[in-house]
Amino acid sequence: MLHILAPTDFSNNSYNAIYYAARLFADTDSEFHIVHVCGTEGSSDLESSKLESTKNLDALQHRLIRDVGKNNKHSWKKVSLCSDMAKGIADYAKENDMDLTVIGNKAKEEVKDILFGNNAMQLVREIAHCPVLIIPLEIDFKRVDKMAFASNYVRPIHAESVSALQFFSALLDSVIVPMTIEDDKGNDASKQNRADFLEAISESASKEVKLPVFEGKVNTILEFVDLWSIDMLCMVYYPHHFFLEFIGKGIIKELNTKLKIPFLILPDTSN
């Protein structure tokens, strides 16, 4: 049974993420935990907020069943939380042993310079227990045939991250496509980390794609995603310098506005 946490604020982007996940895991026994943070303890209108939240969660479930279709492999748990948004959801993920958290990326016109929007970035930072799958708002559903993993291997890819990558690859019946950008900054340690990772995924991966930087690293990644028909991009999240070692400061927001495929973020389990 796959346990999927799906936070919602009843916006289009959060609905699209849950809908996409329900389609993506249509053949997998899954329990979806649809969680809405309706307020904080001590709020004067907390009771009315809880009632409104429950009503909207019921409507959301009915809409999903209508749009996706009834699926006997899926069950739905609806939760109204009274807590800080990011911490409450992160605590829920840990306490309930979630396998995956699914969140939606805002539309291009809704966010110009913030990675995934304020709330989503807070969630990525707070949720250290399970992978986070970010779904762009403006994409249609398609199966995942190729799941790319991008890294510069400055840090080792730990066994838990390898296992999570292989787990989702097998679940989605997709091939892992390892990718790295040749920027002449590798050392002996990073070369060994890369060799160890490639050996670990050898049975479920295609040949590694190594690309030189052209017109900036973000364009290299986007060209790679397009030319190799990648359906999902995967990276490991390292606290305090998220992606900075790999793609450089300032590139993140550009990826956010241009990446048009799901983004699977694996937690760093070294700490």
C-alpha positions as CSV (number, residue, x, y, z in Angstrom):
1,M,0.0,0.0,0.0
2,L,1.4,3.4,-1.1
3,H,0.6,6.2,1.4
4,I,0.4,9.5,-0.4
5,L,0.1,12.9,1.3
6,A,-1.6,15.5,-0.8
7,P,-1.8,18.9,0.9
8,T,-4.5,21.2,-0.5
9,D,-5.6,24.8,-0.3
10,F,-8.4,24.1,-2.7
11,S,-6.6,25.9,-5.5
12,N,-6.3,24.7,-9.1
13,N,-2.6,23.8,-8.7
14,S,-3.2,21.7,-5.6
15,Y,-6.1,19.9,-7.3
16,N,-4.1,19.3,-10.4
17,A,-1.4,17.7,-8.3
18,I,-3.8,15.3,-6.6
19,Y,-5.5,14.5,-9.9
20,Y,-2.2,13.8,-11.6
21,A,-1.1,11.5,-8.7
22,A,-4.3,9.6,-8.9
23,R,-3.8,9.0,-12.6
24,L,-0.1,8.2,-12.2
25,F,-0.7,5.6,-9.5
26,A,-3.9,4.2,-11.0
27,D,-2.7,0.6,-10.8
28,T,-1.2,0.9,-7.4
29,D,-2.9,0.2,-4.1
30,S,-2.8,3.7,-2.6
31,E,-4.2,5.6,0.3
32,F,-4.4,9.3,-0.4
33,H,-4.3,11.6,2.7
34,I,-5.8,14.9,1.5
35,V,-4.8,17.4,4.2
36,H,-6.0,21.0,4.5
37,V,-4.6,23.4,7.1
38,C,-7.7,25.3,8.1
39,G,-6.2,27.5,10.8
40,T,-4.1,27.6,13.9
41,E,-5.1,26.7,17.5
42,G,-6.6,29.7,19.3
43,S,-8.1,31.3,16.2
44,S,-11.4,32.9,17.0
45,D,-13.2,31.4,14.0
46,L,-11.5,28.0,14.3
47,E,-14.8,25.9,14.6
48,S,-16.3,27.5,11.5
49,S,-13.0,27.1,9.6
50,K,-13.0,23.4,10.5
51,L,-16.6,23.0,9.2
52,E,-15.8,24.8,6.0
53,S,-12.7,22.7,5.5
54,T,-14.6,19.4,6.0
55,K,-17.2,20.5,3.5
56,N,-14.6,21.5,0.9
57,L,-12.6,18.2,1.4
58,D,-15.8,16.2,0.8
59,A,-16.4,18.2,-2.4
60,L,-12.8,17.7,-3.5
61,Q,-13.1,13.9,-3.0
62,H,-16.3,13.8,-5.1
63,R,-14.7,15.9,-7.8
64,L,-11.7,13.6,-8.0
65,I,-13.8,10.5,-8.2
66,R,-15.9,12.1,-10.9
67,D,-12.8,13.3,-12.9
68,V,-10.5,10.3,-12.4
69,G,-13.2,7.6,-12.1
70,K,-13.9,5.2,-9.3
71,N,-10.8,3.1,-8.5
72,N,-11.0,0.2,-6.1
73,K,-7.3,0.3,-5.5
74,H,-7.6,3.8,-4.0
75,S,-8.9,5.0,-0.7
76,W,-9.2,8.5,0.6
77,K,-8.5,10.0,4.0
78,K,-9.6,13.6,4.6
79,V,-7.9,15.6,7.3
80,S,-8.4,19.2,8.6
81,L,-5.3,20.4,10.5
82,C,-5.1,23.2,12.9
83,S,-1.4,24.2,12.8
84,D,1.3,26.1,11.1
85,M,1.0,25.2,7.4
86,A,4.5,23.8,6.5
87,K,5.3,22.4,10.0
88,G,1.9,20.8,10.4
89,I,2.1,19.0,7.1
90,A,5.7,17.9,7.6
91,D,4.8,16.6,11.1
92,Y,1.8,14.7,9.6
93,A,4.1,13.2,6.9
94,K,6.5,11.9,9.5
95,E,3.9,10.8,12.1
96,N,1.9,8.9,9.5
97,D,4.9,7.4,7.7
98,M,4.0,8.8,4.3
99,D,5.7,7.3,1.2
100,L,5.3,10.4,-1.0
101,T,4.1,14.0,-0.7
102,V,2.5,15.5,-3.9
103,I,2.2,19.2,-4.3
104,G,1.3,21.5,-7.2
105,N,3.5,24.2,-8.8
106,K,1.8,27.5,-9.5
107,A,1.1,28.7,-13.0
108,K,3.7,30.9,-14.7
109,E,1.6,34.0,-14.3
110,E,1.1,33.4,-10.6
111,V,4.8,33.2,-9.6
112,K,7.6,35.1,-11.3
113,D,10.6,34.7,-9.0
114,I,9.9,32.3,-6.2
115,L,10.6,28.6,-6.5
116,F,7.4,26.7,-6.6
117,G,5.7,29.5,-4.6
118,N,6.3,30.3,-1.0
119,N,4.2,27.4,0.5
120,A,5.6,24.7,-1.7
121,M,9.2,25.7,-1.0
122,Q,8.5,25.7,2.7
123,L,7.1,22.2,2.3
124,V,10.2,21.0,0.4
125,R,12.4,22.3,3.2
126,E,10.3,21.0,6.0
127,I,9.5,17.5,4.7
128,A,12.6,15.4,5.3
129,H,10.8,12.1,5.8
130,C,9.7,11.2,2.3
131,P,10.1,12.3,-1.3
132,V,8.2,15.2,-2.7
133,L,6.7,15.2,-6.2
134,I,6.0,18.6,-7.7
135,I,3.5,18.7,-10.5
136,P,3.4,21.8,-12.8
137,L,-0.1,23.2,-13.2
138,E,-0.1,23.6,-17.0
139,I,0.6,20.0,-18.0
140,D,-1.6,17.1,-19.2
141,F,-1.2,13.7,-17.7
142,K,1.1,11.2,-19.4
143,R,2.7,8.0,-18.2
144,V,6.3,8.1,-17.0
145,D,8.5,6.1,-19.4
146,K,11.8,7.8,-18.7
147,M,12.8,9.1,-15.2
148,A,15.9,11.2,-15.3
149,F,18.2,11.6,-12.3
150,A,20.5,14.6,-12.4
151,S,23.5,15.2,-10.1
152,N,27.1,16.4,-10.1
153,Y,27.9,13.8,-7.4
154,V,29.7,16.2,-5.1
155,R,28.0,14.3,-2.3
156,P,27.4,10.5,-2.3
157,I,24.0,9.3,-3.4
158,H,23.0,7.4,-0.3
159,A,21.4,3.9,-0.4
160,E,18.0,5.3,0.8
161,S,17.9,7.7,-2.2
162,V,18.9,4.9,-4.6
163,S,16.2,2.7,-3.2
164,A,13.6,5.4,-3.4
165,L,14.5,6.1,-7.0
166,Q,14.4,2.4,-7.9
167,F,11.1,2.0,-6.1
168,F,9.3,4.7,-8.0
169,S,11.0,3.6,-11.3
170,A,9.7,0.1,-10.8
171,L,6.3,1.3,-9.6
172,L,5.8,3.4,-12.7
173,D,7.5,0.9,-15.0
174,S,10.0,3.5,-16.2
175,V,13.7,3.5,-17.0
176,I,16.1,5.6,-15.0
177,V,18.2,8.0,-17.2
178,P,21.3,9.3,-15.3
179,M,22.4,12.7,-16.4
180,T,25.3,15.0,-15.5
181,I,26.7,18.2,-16.8
182,E,30.4,18.2,-17.7
183,D,31.7,21.4,-16.1
184,D,35.3,20.3,-15.3
185,K,34.7,20.7,-11.6
186,G,34.8,17.0,-10.7
187,N,37.3,15.5,-8.3
188,D,38.3,12.0,-7.3
189,A,35.5,11.9,-4.6
190,S,32.8,13.0,-7.0
191,K,34.0,10.5,-9.6
192,Q,33.8,7.7,-7.1
193,N,30.3,8.8,-6.0
194,R,29.2,8.8,-9.6
195,A,30.7,5.3,-10.2
196,D,29.1,3.9,-7.1
197,F,25.7,5.4,-8.0
198,L,25.8,4.1,-11.6
199,E,26.7,0.7,-10.4
200,A,23.8,0.7,-7.9
201,I,21.2,1.5,-10.6
202,S,22.8,-0.4,-13.4
203,E,20.0,-3.0,-13.7
204,S,17.2,-0.4,-14.0
205,A,19.0,2.4,-15.9
206,S,19.9,3.4,-19.4
207,K,23.3,4.6,-20.4
208,E,24.4,7.8,-18.7
209,V,23.9,11.1,-20.6
210,K,26.8,13.5,-20.2
211,L,26.4,17.0,-21.6
212,P,28.6,20.0,-21.9
213,V,27.2,23.3,-20.7
214,F,25.6,25.3,-23.6
215,E,23.8,28.6,-23.1
216,G,23.7,28.1,-19.4
217,K,23.1,25.0,-17.2
218,V,19.3,25.5,-17.1
219,N,19.1,25.4,-20.8
220,T,21.3,22.3,-20.9
221,I,18.8,20.6,-18.5
222,L,15.8,21.7,-20.5
223,E,17.3,20.6,-23.8
224,F,18.2,17.3,-22.2
225,V,14.6,16.9,-20.9
226,D,13.2,17.7,-24.4
227,L,15.7,15.8,-26.6
228,W,15.6,12.6,-24.5
229,S,11.8,12.8,-24.0
230,I,12.2,12.8,-20.3
231,D,8.9,12.4,-18.4
232,M,10.0,13.1,-14.8
233,L,13.1,14.8,-13.4
234,C,14.6,13.7,-10.1
235,M,17.2,15.3,-7.8
236,V,18.3,14.9,-4.2
237,Y,17.5,17.8,-1.9
238,Y,20.5,19.0,0.3
239,P,19.4,21.4,3.1
240,H,20.8,24.9,3.1
241,H,22.1,24.8,-0.5
242,F,19.2,23.2,-2.5
243,F,20.6,22.5,-6.0
244,L,23.2,25.2,-5.7
245,E,26.1,22.9,-6.0
246,F,24.7,21.4,-9.2
247,I,23.1,24.3,-11.1
248,G,24.2,27.5,-9.5
249,K,22.4,30.3,-7.7
250,G,19.7,32.0,-9.7
251,I,19.0,29.0,-12.0
252,I,16.3,27.5,-9.7
253,K,13.6,30.1,-10.4
254,E,14.2,29.8,-14.2
255,L,13.8,26.0,-14.0
256,N,10.6,26.6,-12.1
257,T,9.0,28.7,-14.8
258,K,10.2,26.5,-17.7
259,L,10.2,22.9,-16.5
260,K,7.0,21.2,-17.8
261,I,7.4,17.8,-16.3
262,P,6.9,16.4,-12.8
263,F,9.8,17.0,-10.5
264,L,10.6,14.3,-7.9
265,I,12.7,15.5,-5.0
266,L,14.4,12.9,-2.8
267,P,15.4,13.9,0.8
268,D,19.0,13.8,1.8
269,T,19.2,10.9,4.3
270,S,22.8,11.4,5.4
271,N,22.0,13.4,8.5
